[in-house]
Amino acid sequence: MISITALFKSKPENKEQLQSMLNHLVTETRKEAACVRYDLHHSENVFIIWEEWKDQPGLDIHNNQPYLLDFIAKSENLVAVPIQVYKTVQIL
């Protein structure tokens, strides 16, 4: 199992647009065969996606999906800082 945490800090004026784009990303990603979990969380101007993937090949397919690449390109101007992505391993 592969775990990913992605952090998005929206510029205040772009919060609703970024959330709408993230909602679409979540809906599309959950259709992928290797996706175990893809949950969106929120606190003020920060959005967090918590992901779990069956395996690396499935994650590789996800990372090349047109809707993900489109999201990344369009969201760059909506965030206050670069998107942070952490690939983690559960220890407990």
Order of alpha helices (4+ residues) and beta strands (2+ residues): beta-alpha-beta-beta-alpha-alpha-beta
